């Protein structure tokens, strides 16, 4: 929907392996940083939305992760809403917080997301991702992956899917094979996405991985599920991110300078298409978000999108209207999505290099874009950034994302 909320404060932990820290500790760090950035205190919050997807599996905290973390720093009484929506959990929390402010119900709302994915038993971690598809129809999910690959002229080995790797890597591999077969996209072009994001991530002190990689290094890395190699797959990670949102009235009261406004935020769940060439969930959300913000893809200064795999980013270029269908490979090869290019994408390093603690990812995207629009992104600053887009999807049903959020921010 069309939004009118302002970002008063942002906070984010380093993403990575935090075996020695709990979910509360990570959440509290991000929330306290966001409150300090906003010049507000916990008592100023009128509601809070907490995104998390895996706590019940990984740390055993079910039902009340938001209340537990916030009570630790003295925040109670207010409504605390816990949101689980796969990898789109945090962006859903952000969407709902914005909507409550835009609707006039609150003046100050917290949106936060946190996740711990590292566990000594990797099967527990992988089970989180397997649970983000239809588990009562898992055989059909696997058959769909194989059918898509075979239609592209490849046989795939599903052994290890869900036990040695996330089943989503097989899903993304089948999408990549389909794109290669239909448009002639190459493995090297997918590798170019990872190499580009490794450069961006090297400039981000909070990124999980900061080593720069060349296309050749990405291609030579261990294979996961063809055509994906290890750097083409988002890593397991722990972390948290938070945003304090305020109304226009509260922004004036606070005397906010260098304001960042949420112009639109669209949340949809997937559906079964019945019309040939019907817009998919990403295209639909993007079209709505552009219309509500009164802009087009040509107006964007920078983008944070859901590169859970390198092929995902390349395909999303096309879905978001940055280039025509089939031209995503050339788009990245020509440097259009790199810092200094036409529209830099994933200046944070993206999920591939910044990391992907799934319950925190959507708000981490908003943190990066807010820094870009404020002009405080340091060495990864996009010159003259004024309009930014975040795209964050989660889960998989039949042939598309189960949930997806597209949000547009303006300076």
N, C-alpha and C positions, 0 to 999 in steps of 0.2 A: 504494500500500500504506500501511498504518498506519505512521507514522514516530515515531521518538524521537531527534531530533537537535536541537542547540541552535546558534543563530547567535551566534558569539562576535565576529565582526568583519565590517564591510561597507566597501566602497570603490567609487567610481565617478568617472569623468572627466566633464567637461562634454561633452555630446553636441552635435555640429555638424560643421562643415567643418574638418578637420585635415589639409590638404594637406601641411603641412610636418612632419608626424609620421608615424612608421611604426607598424605593428601592434604591434611589441615595446614601443615607448614607451608606447602607450596601455595595453596590458596591464599593464606594470610599474607604472604609476601607480596603477591600480585595485588591484592585488595588494598593493603596499606599504602603501596606505592601509588595506586590510582587515586586514593583519597587525598594523599599528600599533594599529588600533582594538581588536583582540583581545588586545593585549599579548603577542603571540607573534612568533617569528622564522621565517624560511624553514626552518631546520633542524628545526623542530617539526612540519612537515607530513609526513604519512605517505602521502599520495596526492593527486593533482590531476586535475581534470576540466576540459578546455578546450573551450568552445563557440565554433565559428566556421563560417561557411557560404560566404563569398565570397573568402577570401584567395587561393585558387588562380586565380581569374579576375582579381581586381583588382590584387593585388600579386605574384602568382606564387609565393606560399609554399604549397606543398602538403605534405601528409603529417604534418608535425611542427610546426605553429605553437605548440603548447603547450610542447614541449621547448625550442624556440628562444627563446621569450620568458622562460621561467623560468630557463634556464641563464644568461641575461644577468645575473640577480641571484643567481647562485650556488646555485640550487635544482636538484639532480640526484639520482641514485640512486633516488628514489621512482618508483612507477608514475605516468606521465603519460598520460592517456587523452584523445585528441582526438575530439570529437563534432561531427558535421555532421548536422543534422536540420532544415534550412530555418530558418524564423523561430523554431522551438522549440529551436534548438541549445543555448542557454544554460539554458533551463528543464530540458532533458533532462540537461545536465551537473549541474544542481542536484539533480534527482531521483535520479540515480545516486550522487552523493556522499552524500546523505541515507540512501539505502538501504544503502550500505556501512557507515555508522556504526550505523544501526539494527540491522544484521545482526551487529554486534559485531566486524567485521574491522579497523576503524580507530577511533582516538580523535580525530584531527585531520585534516580533509580540506579542500582548497581547491576551490571551484567558481568558475570565471571564464569570461567570454565577451567577445570583442572582435571588432570589425569595422571595415573601411574600405570604404566604398561610393563615395565621390567619386572620379571618374576623368575625365581630360580627354576621353575617348571615352565619351559617355553610352551608346552601344550596349553597351559592356562591362557597365556597371552594369545596364541593363535585361535583359541576357542572364542575369544571376544569377536574376532573378525568373522569366523564361521557363523556366529550368532547374528550377524548383520545381514544374512540372507534368510530365505524361508527354510528354516531347519526341518520343517515337516515335509519339505519337498526337495531335500538336498540332492537326491539322485538326479532330479530333473535339472537342477542348477548345473551340476557337473556335465550332464548330457548336453545342455545348451552351450557350455563352453567348448566342448568337443565338436559340436555341430558347426559352430561359428568358425572354428579353426579349419575344419575339413572343407567348408565352403570356400575358404581362402587357399585351399590346396595344401594344407599342413595337417599332419597327425600330431596330437599332443599327448603327453604322458601325465596323467593326473596323479600319479603316485607321489605322495609327499604333500599334496595340496591340503592345507589345514593342519598338517602335523609337522612338516619341515619348513613350511612357508605359509603366509597368509593366503587363503583361497582367493583373495582379491587380486593377487599378482597373476593368477591364472585367468581371472576375468579380464584384467587389463591387457594381458598378453593376447587374448583372443580378439579384443577390440583393436589392438595394434595390427594383428595379422589381417583383419578385415580391412583396415585403412590402407595397408600396404598393397593388398590385392586390388582394391577398388581404385586407388589413386597413384600407385607407384611410389608411395612413401618408403624411405629406406631406414634401415636400422641406424645408420649414421646420423640421420636427421633426428631420430629419437635421442641418440647420444648427445646431439648438440644442445638439447634442452637441459640435460644433466650437467653438461660442461658449463653452460651459461649460468645455471643456478648455483653451481659451485663457486663461480667467480663472485656472484652476488653474496652468497653465504660467507665468503672469506672476509667480507667487509662488515659483517654483522656480529658483534661481540656476544650476542645471546644465541647464536646458531649452534646447533648440535655438532655440525661438521664444518670446518673452516678451511680444509685443504682444497686448493684449486686443482681441477682435473681437466685434461684435454679430451677431445672427442676420442682420440685413439686410446687413452687410458680407460675411458668409460667402456669402449668396445671390448677391451682386453680383460675387463674385470670378470669375476666368476659369473657364470650363467645362472639365472634363477628359473625363468620359464621363457623360452624363445618368443620374441626377440629381446626380452628384458635381461639385462645384466644387473649386478647388485646396485650400482649407483643410479640405475633407472627406477629404483623402488624406494619409497619412503621408509625411513627406519622406525623402529620401535623407540618410544621416548617418554619421558616424564616431564611435566611442567604445568604452569598455570598462567592465565592472563586475565585482566580485568579492565573494565571501562566504567566510568561514572558518567551517566547521561543526565542532562538537565533540560528543562523547558526553556523556551525563548525568554519567558519572564524571569526565570532564575538566572539565566545567562546574563541578562542585563543587570540584575541585582548584584551578581558576583563581579561584574565588570570584566567579563572574559575578554581577553585579547587574543588575536590570532585564532579566531573561532573556526571550528570545524563543525559543519552541519550535516546531519543525516537527511538527505533529500528523498531517498526511497529505500525501502527494504521489502523484498518480496519472498515469501515462504510458500512453497508448494510441496505436496507429496506426488510421487509418480503415479502413472496410470497405464492401463493397457490401451495402446493405440488401435483404432479401428479404421482410420482413414490413412491411405497411402500418402507419404510425404508430410504427415502431420508434424508440427513442431514438437520437439522433445522437451523434457522438463527444463533443461538448461536454457534452450532457446526461448521458451515461454517466459521463464522468470526474467531473463535478460530483457526481452522485448517490453515486458510490463515495467521493469525498473527504469529503462530508458525513457519510456513515455511519461511515467510519473515524475521523473526528475527533469523532464523537458530537454533531454540531450540525446545524442547518438554515440555510437562507438568511436566515431572520429573525434569526439570532444574529450576523450579520456586522456589523462596525463600519466596514469600508472594503474596497475592491476595487481591484486593478490588473488590467485586462483588455486583450485584444489588439484595440485600436481601430486596426487598419491602415487602416480607413476609418471615417467616421462611422456609416454604416449597420451596420457590424460591431458597434460598441458597443451600439447600440440593440437589435439582434437578440440579442446575448449577455445583455442584461438578462433576456430571456425564457428563454433556454436555462439560465441559472444559477438560475432560480426566483425572481428579484426581483419579477417581475410575471407576469401571465398572458400567453399568446400573443396577440399583436396589441396589447398595451397598452404596448409600449416607448416609442412616441411620446409618449403622455400622461405616462409615467413621467419622461422627461427634461424635458418642458414644465412639469411641476408642481414641478420643482426637487428631486426625490427623490435624484438622483445628484450633486448639487452639494454643496460644502462647506456644512455646516449642515443638509443634507437627511437623509432617512431612512437612506441608506447611500451616502456619497460614493464616487464611482467615478473612478479615474484622477486622484487628487490631485496626482500628479507632472506633470500635463499630458497624460499618456498618450502613445502613439506619435505622435498628431497634433501635439503641441506639444513634448513632451520630446525627441522624435526616435525613429528606428527603425533604429539600426545592428544589423541583424538577428541577428548572432551574440551580441550583448550584451543584447538586449531582455529576455529572461526573467529574468536575474539583476538587471537594473536594476529590474524590478518588485519583486523581493525586497528590494532596498536600500530602496526607498520604503516598503514595508510595515513593514520593521523599524524605520525611523525613526518611523513612525506609532505602532507598538506601544511603542516606547521613550519616546514623548512628546517627540521631538527634531525634529519636522518644521517648527518655526517657524510662520510665518504660515499655512501650509496644514495645521496640525495638526487632526486629527479629535478632538474632545473625548471623553475616556474610551475611546479605542480599545483593544480587548482581543482581538478576533478578526478576522483578515484573510484574504482569498482572492486568489490570483494565478492568472490563466488566460492561457495563451500557446499559440497554435497556429502551425503551419507547413505550407507546401506545400498542394497541392490536387490531388486525384484524383477523377475522376468528379463527385461533387456535394458533397464535404465536405473538411475538412482532412485532410492526409496524416498529421500527427502533432499531438498536443495534450497539454499538461500542466496539471493543476489542483492547486495546493498550498494548504494551509491552515496559517496561523501563529497561534499563541496567545501571549498575554502571560503 
